[in-house]
Amino acid sequence: MALASTLTSLIPSTATVDEGGTATISAVHPDIIQTNILTRLDGPTLASIACTSSQLYNLSSEEILWTNICRSTWPSTDTPRLRHVISTFPKGPCSFFSDSFPLLTTNSDPNTAASNSPLNPDRPSELISAVDVYYKGKLIFCKVIETETVTGWFRCSPFRFDLLDPKDVVPTPIRYPDGENACRELAEDVSVSWILMDPRGRRAMNVSSHKAVSVQRHWLTGEVQVLFASILAGERGSSSEFVQCGILVTCGGSEGGDLLVREVSLQVEDLDGTHLNGKDSLVILQRALEGRRVGSGRTEDQGRKRYQEYLEKKKERKDRRQRTEGTLDMLCMAFGVVVFASFWLFVLCR
């Protein structure tokens, strides 16, 4: 009903009506639909409309519509290299949007076929990151980085993408938060999109939770650290069932009191808090790239819920390890006491 009312409100008053006196979408000229209706819609609405009739499906599949939607949703994609990469996707920008817009979901059972399915033997030789940072819906920073994944240095080193050089900062119109309430407001107002693309495999995914899952102030430097994260299934055979693909935005204050973005980085860590290397991270990211997207839209609450579940599993893992270590310590102490007592008993008996 909501979709029908949206279309009805957009149909020009000059449209013809059926016998019942109701304006119908089929009565509207295709040029009017394309120029006056479809161009006003966002991606999810346009995709929904395409499912209503064959006429709207054909009209909604025009590449220019999806190109404009991708550029307006992610300004970072409007570069010559990315425009070419997106054009190679199975359905061009439409396929790119369907890959990149939904938040990533992971199956709660790491042993399912989905998480253990065989991977394409051709690993991505390059990953492209298209990153956009917003404040209250307005773009404050965007950047594209290209990273090769075939060298030994990448595969053996900790997996980490940094958007900014150590001496670079990004000025913003945001006032530096001076209290915990201000920090929480910052977490609600700042959003991040980090799209990872495999240009050879012609797949993409958004590894950000869009909204922050946590915000903290560093105890020593006073910098505000805003975390965005997606929880992915761990590698088959790994001791960690799930991993966190985390985006950390670190902000500091300027002399004028405005907020400066000092760091935007991406890392992958397991339930033990260990940062994975490039080789292991690439396997996990490749499985996420090749997996099907479940659901649609940007359900930030679900992203935060999955992050909280991940923290609970992380705490359970830590408690279990501490109990195991405590038991081993007790056994070692008991063994030492027995050996010591046996030694003195042997000495006294002589």
C-alpha positions as YAML, in Angstrom:
chain: A
units: angstrom
residues:
- id: 1
  name: MET
  ca: [0.00, 0.00, 0.00]
- id: 2
  name: ALA
  ca: [2.81, 2.42, 0.81]
- id: 3
  name: LEU
  ca: [4.45, 1.75, -2.55]
- id: 4
  name: ALA
  ca: [1.17, 2.25, -4.38]
- id: 5
  name: SER
  ca: [0.47, 5.53, -2.60]
- id: 6
  name: THR
  ca: [3.97, 6.74, -3.43]
- id: 7
  name: LEU
  ca: [3.46, 6.06, -7.08]
- id: 8
  name: THR
  ca: [-0.01, 7.61, -7.04]
- id: 9
  name: SER
  ca: [1.33, 10.80, -5.45]
- id: 10
  name: LEU
  ca: [3.96, 11.06, -8.15]
- id: 11
  name: ILE
  ca: [1.66, 10.42, -11.12]
- id: 12
  name: PRO
  ca: [0.99, 13.72, -12.92]
- id: 13
  name: SER
  ca: [-2.54, 15.05, -12.87]
- id: 14
  name: THR
  ca: [-2.71, 14.70, -16.67]
- id: 15
  name: ALA
  ca: [-2.63, 10.87, -16.44]
- id: 16
  name: THR
  ca: [-5.64, 8.99, -17.78]
- id: 17
  name: VAL
  ca: [-7.90, 7.01, -15.47]
- id: 18
  name: ASP
  ca: [-9.49, 3.59, -15.70]
- id: 19
  name: GLU
  ca: [-13.23, 2.83, -15.66]
- id: 20
  name: GLY
  ca: [-13.32, 3.01, -11.88]
- id: 21
  name: GLY
  ca: [-11.92, 6.53, -11.94]
- id: 22
  name: THR
  ca: [-8.53, 5.55, -10.48]
- id: 23
  name: ALA
  ca: [-5.27, 6.67, -12.09]
- id: 24
  name: THR
  ca: [-3.09, 3.69, -13.11]
- id: 25
  name: ILE
  ca: [0.65, 3.58, -13.68]
- id: 26
  name: SER
  ca: [0.14, 1.86, -17.04]
- id: 27
  name: ALA
  ca: [-1.72, 4.94, -18.23]
- id: 28
  name: VAL
  ca: [1.33, 7.15, -17.77]
- id: 29
  name: HIS
  ca: [3.71, 7.66, -20.67]
- id: 30
  name: PRO
  ca: [7.06, 5.84, -20.12]
- id: 31
  name: ASP
  ca: [9.03, 9.06, -20.61]
- id: 32
  name: ILE
  ca: [7.08, 10.70, -17.79]
- id: 33
  name: ILE
  ca: [7.71, 7.74, -15.51]
- id: 34
  name: GLN
  ca: [11.44, 7.82, -16.21]
- id: 35
  name: THR
  ca: [11.97, 11.56, -15.94]
- id: 36
  name: ASN
  ca: [9.43, 12.60, -13.29]
- id: 37
  name: ILE
  ca: [9.02, 9.53, -11.09]
- id: 38
  name: LEU
  ca: [11.91, 7.07, -11.14]
- id: 39
  name: THR
  ca: [14.57, 9.79, -10.91]
- id: 40
  name: ARG
  ca: [13.10, 10.88, -7.54]
- id: 41
  name: LEU
  ca: [13.45, 7.48, -5.90]
- id: 42
  name: ASP
  ca: [16.25, 6.05, -3.82]
- id: 43
  name: GLY
  ca: [17.80, 2.66, -4.50]
- id: 44
  name: PRO
  ca: [15.65, 0.42, -2.26]
- id: 45
  name: THR
  ca: [12.42, 2.02, -3.50]
- id: 46
  name: LEU
  ca: [13.50, 1.73, -7.12]
- id: 47
  name: ALA
  ca: [14.34, -1.95, -6.60]
- id: 48
  name: SER
  ca: [10.92, -2.54, -5.01]
- id: 49
  name: ILE
  ca: [9.13, -0.82, -7.88]
- id: 50
  name: ALA
  ca: [10.98, -2.98, -10.40]
- id: 51
  name: CYS
  ca: [9.26, -6.03, -8.89]
- id: 52
  name: THR
  ca: [5.72, -4.75, -9.46]
- id: 53
  name: SER
  ca: [5.36, -5.16, -13.24]
- id: 54
  name: SER
  ca: [7.34, -5.98, -16.35]
- id: 55
  name: GLN
  ca: [6.92, -2.41, -17.60]
- id: 56
  name: LEU
  ca: [8.39, -0.91, -14.44]
- id: 57
  name: TYR
  ca: [11.11, -3.56, -14.38]
- id: 58
  name: ASN
  ca: [12.29, -2.52, -17.83]
- id: 59
  name: LEU
  ca: [12.09, 1.18, -17.01]
- id: 60
  name: SER
  ca: [13.83, 0.71, -13.65]
- id: 61
  name: SER
  ca: [16.71, -1.21, -15.21]
- id: 62
  name: GLU
  ca: [18.08, 1.79, -17.08]
- id: 63
  name: GLU
  ca: [21.76, 2.08, -16.26]
- id: 64
  name: ILE
  ca: [21.72, 5.86, -15.91]
- id: 65
  name: LEU
  ca: [19.22, 5.61, -13.03]
- id: 66
  name: TRP
  ca: [21.45, 3.29, -11.02]
- id: 67
  name: THR
  ca: [24.58, 5.22, -11.95]
- id: 68
  name: ASN
  ca: [23.11, 8.39, -10.48]
- id: 69
  name: ILE
  ca: [21.90, 6.53, -7.37]
- id: 70
  name: CYS
  ca: [25.36, 5.03, -6.76]
- id: 71
  name: ARG
  ca: [27.06, 8.41, -7.18]
- id: 72
  name: SER
  ca: [24.64, 10.18, -4.86]
- id: 73
  name: THR
  ca: [24.80, 7.40, -2.24]
- id: 74
  name: TRP
  ca: [28.59, 7.00, -2.36]
- id: 75
  name: PRO
  ca: [30.41, 10.05, -3.81]
- id: 76
  name: SER
  ca: [33.69, 8.14, -3.59]
- id: 77
  name: THR
  ca: [32.58, 5.91, -6.47]
- id: 78
  name: ASP
  ca: [32.52, 8.83, -8.91]
- id: 79
  name: THR
  ca: [36.09, 8.34, -10.17]
- id: 80
  name: PRO
  ca: [37.16, 7.12, -13.63]
- id: 81
  name: ARG
  ca: [38.64, 3.86, -12.26]
- id: 82
  name: LEU
  ca: [35.61, 2.98, -10.17]
- id: 83
  name: ARG
  ca: [33.15, 3.93, -12.90]
- id: 84
  name: HIS
  ca: [34.93, 1.44, -15.17]
- id: 85
  name: VAL
  ca: [35.04, -1.29, -12.48]
- id: 86
  name: ILE
  ca: [31.33, -0.85, -11.69]
- id: 87
  name: SER
  ca: [30.43, -1.04, -15.38]
- id: 88
  name: THR
  ca: [31.94, -4.55, -15.53]
- id: 89
  name: PHE
  ca: [29.55, -5.93, -12.87]
- id: 90
  name: PRO
  ca: [26.92, -8.38, -14.24]
- id: 91
  name: LYS
  ca: [24.22, -5.68, -14.36]
- id: 92
  name: GLY
  ca: [26.49, -2.69, -14.00]
- id: 93
  name: PRO
  ca: [25.66, -0.16, -11.26]
- id: 94
  name: CYS
  ca: [22.46, -2.04, -10.37]
- id: 95
  name: SER
  ca: [24.49, -5.13, -9.35]
- id: 96
  name: PHE
  ca: [26.99, -2.93, -7.54]
- id: 97
  name: PHE
  ca: [24.22, -1.28, -5.51]
- id: 98
  name: SER
  ca: [22.59, -4.62, -4.61]
- id: 99
  name: ASP
  ca: [25.98, -5.87, -3.38]
- id: 100
  name: SER
  ca: [27.01, -2.75, -1.48]
- id: 101
  name: PHE
  ca: [23.87, -1.29, 0.07]
- id: 102
  name: PRO
  ca: [22.70, -4.06, 2.45]
- id: 103
  name: LEU
  ca: [24.57, -4.46, 5.71]
- id: 104
  name: LEU
  ca: [26.50, -7.70, 5.88]
- id: 105
  name: THR
  ca: [24.91, -10.52, 7.84]
- id: 106
  name: THR
  ca: [26.52, -13.70, 9.09]
- id: 107
  name: ASN
  ca: [24.96, -17.03, 9.93]
- id: 108
  name: SER
  ca: [24.78, -17.76, 13.65]
- id: 109
  name: ASP
  ca: [26.05, -21.30, 12.99]
- id: 110
  name: PRO
  ca: [29.66, -21.20, 11.77]
- id: 111
  name: ASN
  ca: [29.50, -24.86, 10.71]
- id: 112
  name: THR
  ca: [26.80, -24.42, 8.09]
- id: 113
  name: ALA
  ca: [27.42, -25.01, 4.42]
- id: 114
  name: ALA
  ca: [27.28, -21.29, 3.77]
- id: 115
  name: SER
  ca: [30.32, -20.56, 5.90]
- id: 116
  name: ASN
  ca: [32.24, -23.68, 4.86]
- id: 117
  name: SER
  ca: [31.39, -23.66, 1.17]
- id: 118
  name: PRO
  ca: [34.38, -24.01, -1.17]
- id: 119
  name: LEU
  ca: [35.87, -20.76, -2.38]
- id: 120
  name: ASN
  ca: [36.79, -19.73, -5.87]
- id: 121
  name: PRO
  ca: [40.46, -20.76, -6.20]
- id: 122
  name: ASP
  ca: [41.25, -17.42, -7.86]
- id: 123
  name: ARG
  ca: [41.87, -15.16, -4.88]
- id: 124
  name: PRO
  ca: [41.44, -11.41, -5.40]
- id: 125
  name: SER
  ca: [44.72, -9.96, -6.59]
- id: 126
  name: GLU
  ca: [43.56, -6.49, -5.66]
- id: 127
  name: LEU
  ca: [41.04, -4.92, -3.30]
- id: 128
  name: ILE
  ca: [39.64, -1.44, -3.87]
- id: 129
  name: SER
  ca: [38.24, 0.52, -0.92]
- id: 130
  name: ALA
  ca: [35.70, 3.29, -1.51]
- id: 131
  name: VAL
  ca: [35.12, 5.12, 1.78]
- id: 132
  name: ASP
  ca: [32.64, 7.88, 2.64]
- id: 133
  name: VAL
  ca: [32.32, 9.54, 6.06]
- id: 134
  name: TYR
  ca: [29.21, 11.58, 6.86]
- id: 135
  name: TYR
  ca: [28.06, 13.85, 9.64]
- id: 136
  name: LYS
  ca: [24.29, 14.26, 9.93]
- id: 137
  name: GLY
  ca: [23.96, 13.00, 6.37]
- id: 138
  name: LYS
  ca: [26.48, 15.47, 4.92]
- id: 139
  name: LEU
  ca: [29.73, 14.24, 3.41]
- id: 140
  name: ILE
  ca: [32.83, 15.34, 5.32]
- id: 141
  name: PHE
  ca: [35.42, 13.00, 3.83]
- id: 142
  name: CYS
  ca: [35.76, 10.42, 1.03]
- id: 143
  name: LYS
  ca: [38.69, 8.53, -0.42]
- id: 144
  name: VAL
  ca: [39.53, 5.58, -2.68]
- id: 145
  name: ILE
  ca: [42.54, 3.33, -2.06]
- id: 146
  name: GLU
  ca: [43.76, 0.37, -4.10]
- id: 147
  name: THR
  ca: [45.63, -2.47, -2.37]
- id: 148
  name: GLU
  ca: [47.41, -5.40, -3.99]
- id: 149
  name: THR
  ca: [47.03, -8.74, -2.22]
- id: 150
  name: VAL
  ca: [49.56, -11.01, -3.94]
- id: 151
  name: THR
  ca: [52.88, -10.10, -2.33]
- id: 152
  name: GLY
  ca: [54.35, -11.94, 0.62]
- id: 153
  name: TRP
  ca: [54.42, -8.69, 2.57]
- id: 154
  name: PHE
  ca: [50.62, -8.35, 2.39]
- id: 155
  name: ARG
  ca: [49.92, -11.99, 3.21]
- id: 156
  name: CYS
  ca: [52.26, -12.19, 6.22]
- id: 157
  name: SER
  ca: [51.71, -8.74, 7.73]
- id: 158
  name: PRO
  ca: [48.73, -7.82, 9.92]
- id: 159
  name: PHE
  ca: [45.77, -6.93, 7.74]
- id: 160
  name: ARG
  ca: [45.29, -3.17, 8.00]
- id: 161
  name: PHE
  ca: [44.09, -0.47, 5.61]
- id: 162
  name: ASP
  ca: [44.85, 3.16, 6.55]
- id: 163
  name: LEU
  ca: [43.16, 5.97, 4.66]
- id: 164
  name: LEU
  ca: [45.27, 8.77, 6.13]
- id: 165
  name: ASP
  ca: [49.02, 9.17, 6.41]
- id: 166
  name: PRO
  ca: [50.31, 9.68, 9.98]
- id: 167
  name: LYS
  ca: [50.69, 13.44, 9.51]
- id: 168
  name: ASP
  ca: [47.40, 13.98, 7.64]
- id: 169
  name: VAL
  ca: [44.24, 15.26, 9.29]
- id: 170
  name: VAL
  ca: [40.80, 16.05, 7.91]
- id: 171
  name: PRO
  ca: [39.19, 19.23, 9.29]
- id: 172
  name: THR
  ca: [35.45, 19.08, 10.00]
- id: 173
  name: PRO
  ca: [32.79, 21.59, 11.06]
- id: 174
  name: ILE
  ca: [32.02, 19.42, 14.10]
- id: 175
  name: ARG
  ca: [32.70, 20.77, 17.58]
- id: 176
  name: TYR
  ca: [34.96, 18.59, 19.69]
- id: 177
  name: PRO
  ca: [32.81, 16.70, 22.22]
- id: 178
  name: ASP
  ca: [33.52, 17.82, 25.79]
- id: 179
  name: GLY
  ca: [31.50, 15.21, 27.64]
- id: 180
  name: GLU
  ca: [30.16, 11.66, 27.51]
- id: 181
  name: ASN
  ca: [26.75, 12.80, 26.29]
- id: 182
  name: ALA
  ca: [28.41, 14.70, 23.47]
- id: 183
  name: CYS
  ca: [30.38, 11.58, 22.56]
- id: 184
  name: ARG
  ca: [27.19, 9.54, 22.38]
- id: 185
  name: GLU
  ca: [25.60, 12.18, 20.18]
- id: 186
  name: LEU
  ca: [28.65, 12.06, 17.93]
- id: 187
  name: ALA
  ca: [28.21, 8.30, 17.56]
- id: 188
  name: GLU
  ca: [24.64, 8.86, 16.36]
- id: 189
  name: ASP
  ca: [25.51, 11.68, 13.98]
- id: 190
  name: VAL
  ca: [28.58, 10.17, 12.28]
- id: 191
  name: SER
  ca: [28.12, 7.40, 9.72]
- id: 192
  name: VAL
  ca: [30.65, 5.54, 7.58]
- id: 193
  name: SER
  ca: [30.43, 3.53, 4.38]
- id: 194
  name: TRP
  ca: [33.42, 1.34, 3.53]
- id: 195
  name: ILE
  ca: [32.90, -0.62, 0.31]
- id: 196
  name: LEU
  ca: [35.44, -3.32, -0.54]
- id: 197
  name: MET
  ca: [35.55, -4.29, -4.22]
- id: 198
  name: ASP
  ca: [37.13, -7.23, -5.98]
- id: 199
  name: PRO
  ca: [37.53, -5.85, -9.53]
- id: 200
  name: ARG
  ca: [38.47, -9.20, -11.03]
- id: 201
  name: GLY
  ca: [35.65, -11.11, -9.35]
- id: 202
  name: ARG
  ca: [33.21, -8.22, -10.00]
- id: 203
  name: ARG
  ca: [31.82, -8.31, -6.47]
- id: 204
  name: ALA
  ca: [31.52, -5.71, -3.71]
- id: 205
  name: MET
  ca: [30.37, -5.48, -0.11]
- id: 206
  name: ASN
  ca: [29.98, -2.81, 2.54]
- id: 207
  name: VAL
  ca: [31.95, -3.85, 5.62]
- id: 208
  name: SER
  ca: [30.72, -0.96, 7.78]
- id: 209
  name: SER
  ca: [27.85, -1.08, 10.25]
- id: 210
  name: HIS
  ca: [26.95, 2.40, 8.90]
- id: 211
  name: LYS
  ca: [26.26, 3.64, 12.45]
- id: 212
  name: ALA
  ca: [28.82, 3.33, 15.23]
- id: 213
  name: VAL
  ca: [28.72, 0.25, 17.45]
- id: 214
  name: SER
  ca: [30.80, 1.93, 20.18]
- id: 215
  name: VAL
  ca: [32.47, 5.25, 21.01]
- id: 216
  name: GLN
  ca: [35.26, 5.74, 23.56]
- id: 217
  name: ARG
  ca: [37.61, 8.46, 24.67]
- id: 218
  name: HIS
  ca: [41.26, 7.43, 24.89]
- id: 219
  name: TRP
  ca: [42.35, 7.65, 28.52]
- id: 220
  name: LEU
  ca: [45.77, 9.14, 27.69]
- id: 221
  name: THR
  ca: [45.41, 11.32, 24.57]
- id: 222
  name: GLY
  ca: [41.76, 12.30, 24.99]
- id: 223
  name: GLU
  ca: [41.08, 11.37, 21.37]
- id: 224
  name: VAL
  ca: [37.62, 10.07, 20.53]
- id: 225
  name: GLN
  ca: [37.59, 6.62, 18.93]
- id: 226
  name: VAL
  ca: [34.43, 5.70, 17.03]
- id: 227
  name: LEU
  ca: [34.11, 2.05, 15.98]
- id: 228
  name: PHE
  ca: [32.06, 0.67, 13.09]
- id: 229
  name: ALA
  ca: [32.06, -3.11, 12.63]
- id: 230
  name: SER
  ca: [30.68, -6.07, 10.74]
- id: 231
  name: ILE
  ca: [30.79, -9.57, 12.20]
- id: 232
  name: LEU
  ca: [31.81, -12.25, 9.70]
- id: 233
  name: ALA
  ca: [32.11, -16.03, 9.84]
- id: 234
  name: GLY
  ca: [35.62, -17.19, 10.65]
- id: 235
  name: GLU
  ca: [37.81, -19.33, 8.42]
- id: 236
  name: ARG
  ca: [36.99, -23.02, 8.24]
- id: 237
  name: GLY
  ca: [39.18, -24.96, 10.66]
- id: 238
  name: SER
  ca: [39.97, -21.82, 12.67]
- id: 239
  name: SER
  ca: [39.62, -21.80, 16.45]
- id: 240
  name: SER
  ca: [37.58, -18.59, 16.19]
- id: 241
  name: GLU
  ca: [34.01, -19.01, 14.97]
- id: 242
  name: PHE
  ca: [33.52, -15.32, 14.18]
- id: 243
  name: VAL
  ca: [35.73, -12.35, 13.39]
- id: 244
  name: GLN
  ca: [35.25, -8.63, 13.62]
- id: 245
  name: CYS
  ca: [35.88, -6.47, 10.59]
- id: 246
  name: GLY
  ca: [36.33, -3.17, 12.38]
- id: 247
  name: ILE
  ca: [36.59, 0.38, 11.09]
- id: 248
  name: LEU
  ca: [38.13, 2.77, 13.62]
- id: 249
  name: VAL
  ca: [37.69, 6.51, 13.19]
- id: 250
  name: THR
  ca: [39.99, 8.43, 15.54]
- id: 251
  name: CYS
  ca: [39.26, 12.13, 16.10]
- id: 252
  name: GLY
  ca: [41.07, 14.85, 18.00]
- id: 253
  name: GLY
  ca: [40.50, 18.51, 18.73]
- id: 254
  name: SER
  ca: [42.00, 21.57, 17.05]
- id: 255
  name: GLU
  ca: [43.01, 24.88, 18.59]
- id: 256
  name: GLY
  ca: [39.73, 26.38, 17.44]
- id: 257
  name: GLY
  ca: [37.72, 23.64, 19.12]
- id: 258
  name: ASP
  ca: [36.69, 21.85, 15.92]
- id: 259
  name: LEU
  ca: [36.99, 18.11, 15.46]
- id: 260
  name: LEU
  ca: [39.83, 16.73, 13.32]
- id: 261
  name: VAL
  ca: [39.76, 13.24, 11.80]
- id: 262
  name: ARG
  ca: [43.24, 11.83, 12.44]
- id: 263
  name: GLU
  ca: [42.82, 8.18, 11.50]
- id: 264
  name: VAL
  ca: [40.43, 5.96, 9.53]
- id: 265
  name: SER
  ca: [41.58, 2.34, 9.49]
- id: 266
  name: LEU
  ca: [40.22, -1.15, 8.79]
- id: 267
  name: GLN
  ca: [41.37, -4.30, 10.62]
- id: 268
  name: VAL
  ca: [40.16, -7.87, 11.13]
- id: 269
  name: GLU
  ca: [40.45, -9.53, 14.54]
- id: 270
  name: ASP
  ca: [39.23, -12.81, 16.03]
- id: 271
  name: LEU
  ca: [37.53, -13.65, 19.31]
- id: 272
  name: ASP
  ca: [40.90, -13.78, 21.08]
- id: 273
  name: GLY
  ca: [41.57, -10.15, 20.09]
- id: 274
  name: THR
  ca: [44.33, -11.18, 17.67]
- id: 275
  name: HIS
  ca: [44.65, -9.11, 14.49]
- id: 276
  name: LEU
  ca: [44.66, -11.48, 11.53]
- id: 277
  name: ASN
  ca: [47.26, -11.33, 8.80]
- id: 278
  name: GLY
  ca: [46.55, -10.58, 5.17]
- id: 279
  name: LYS
  ca: [46.37, -14.23, 4.09]
- id: 280
  name: ASP
  ca: [43.77, -15.28, 6.68]
- id: 281
  name: SER
  ca: [41.79, -12.06, 6.32]
- id: 282
  name: LEU
  ca: [41.64, -12.45, 2.54]
- id: 283
  name: VAL
  ca: [40.02, -15.88, 2.87]
- id: 284
  name: ILE
  ca: [37.34, -14.51, 5.19]
- id: 285
  name: LEU
  ca: [36.69, -11.44, 3.04]
- id: 286
  name: GLN
  ca: [36.52, -13.54, -0.12]
- id: 287
  name: ARG
  ca: [33.87, -15.78, 1.43]
- id: 288
  name: ALA
  ca: [31.87, -12.69, 2.45]
- id: 289
  name: LEU
  ca: [32.22, -11.24, -1.07]
- id: 290
  name: GLU
  ca: [30.97, -14.44, -2.67]
- id: 291
  name: GLY
  ca: [28.18, -15.01, -0.14]
- id: 292
  name: ARG
  ca: [24.61, -13.98, -0.76]
- id: 293
  name: ARG
  ca: [23.19, -10.92, 0.95]
- id: 294
  name: VAL
  ca: [20.36, -11.61, 3.40]
- id: 295
  name: GLY
  ca: [17.70, -8.93, 3.73]
- id: 296
  name: SER
  ca: [17.90, -5.39, 2.49]
- id: 297
  name: GLY
  ca: [18.20, -1.88, 3.77]
- id: 298
  name: ARG
  ca: [20.37, -0.44, 6.50]
- id: 299
  name: THR
  ca: [19.30, -2.05, 9.76]
- id: 300
  name: GLU
  ca: [21.76, -0.34, 12.09]
- id: 301
  name: ASP
  ca: [20.10, -1.86, 15.16]
- id: 302
  name: GLN
  ca: [20.80, -5.34, 13.83]
- id: 303
  name: GLY
  ca: [24.43, -4.36, 13.24]
- id: 304
  name: ARG
  ca: [24.77, -3.22, 16.84]
- id: 305
  name: LYS
  ca: [22.99, -6.32, 18.07]
- id: 306
  name: ARG
  ca: [25.41, -8.59, 16.21]
- id: 307
  name: TYR
  ca: [28.31, -6.63, 17.65]
- id: 308
  name: GLN
  ca: [26.98, -7.10, 21.19]
- id: 309
  name: GLU
  ca: [26.58, -10.83, 20.52]
- id: 310
  name: TYR
  ca: [30.17, -10.88, 19.31]
- id: 311
  name: LEU
  ca: [31.34, -9.18, 22.53]
- id: 312
  name: GLU
  ca: [29.45, -11.78, 24.58]
- id: 313
  name: LYS
  ca: [31.11, -14.61, 22.68]
- id: 314
  name: LYS
  ca: [34.45, -12.88, 23.16]
- id: 315
  name: LYS
  ca: [33.85, -12.65, 26.92]
- id: 316
  name: GLU
  ca: [32.79, -16.31, 27.06]
- id: 317
  name: ARG
  ca: [35.97, -17.29, 25.22]
- id: 318
  name: LYS
  ca: [38.10, -15.26, 27.64]
- id: 319
  name: ASP
  ca: [36.35, -16.70, 30.74]
- id: 320
  name: ARG
  ca: [36.71, -20.24, 29.41]
- id: 321
  name: ARG
  ca: [40.39, -19.72, 28.72]
- id: 322
  name: GLN
  ca: [40.94, -18.28, 32.20]
- id: 323
  name: ARG
  ca: [39.16, -21.25, 33.79]
- id: 324
  name: THR
  ca: [41.30, -23.65, 31.78]
- id: 325
  name: GLU
  ca: [44.48, -21.83, 32.71]
- id: 326
  name: GLY
  ca: [43.39, -21.76, 36.36]
- id: 327
  name: THR
  ca: [42.81, -25.51, 36.34]
- id: 328
  name: LEU
  ca: [46.20, -26.12, 34.77]
- id: 329
  name: ASP
  ca: [47.86, -23.88, 37.36]
- id: 330
  name: MET
  ca: [46.22, -25.86, 40.17]
- id: 331
  name: LEU
  ca: [47.32, -29.15, 38.65]
- id: 332
  name: CYS
  ca: [50.88, -27.87, 38.28]
- id: 333
  name: MET
  ca: [50.92, -26.69, 41.90]
- id: 334
  name: ALA
  ca: [49.53, -30.01, 43.12]
- id: 335
  name: PHE
  ca: [52.10, -31.91, 41.06]
- id: 336
  name: GLY
  ca: [54.87, -29.73, 42.48]
- id: 337
  name: VAL
  ca: [53.70, -30.34, 46.05]
- id: 338
  name: VAL
  ca: [53.61, -34.10, 45.48]
- id: 339
  name: VAL
  ca: [57.09, -34.10, 43.98]
- id: 340
  name: PHE
  ca: [58.43, -31.93, 46.81]
- id: 341
  name: ALA
  ca: [56.81, -34.12, 49.48]
- id: 342
  name: SER
  ca: [58.09, -37.29, 47.82]
- id: 343
  name: PHE
  ca: [61.61, -35.87, 47.69]
- id: 344
  name: TRP
  ca: [61.65, -35.01, 51.41]
- id: 345
  name: LEU
  ca: [60.09, -38.35, 52.31]
- id: 346
  name: PHE
  ca: [62.80, -40.06, 50.35]
- id: 347
  name: VAL
  ca: [65.47, -37.98, 52.15]
- id: 348
  name: LEU
  ca: [64.03, -38.69, 55.61]
- id: 349
  name: CYS
  ca: [63.72, -42.42, 54.95]
- id: 350
  name: ARG
  ca: [67.43, -42.64, 54.13]
...
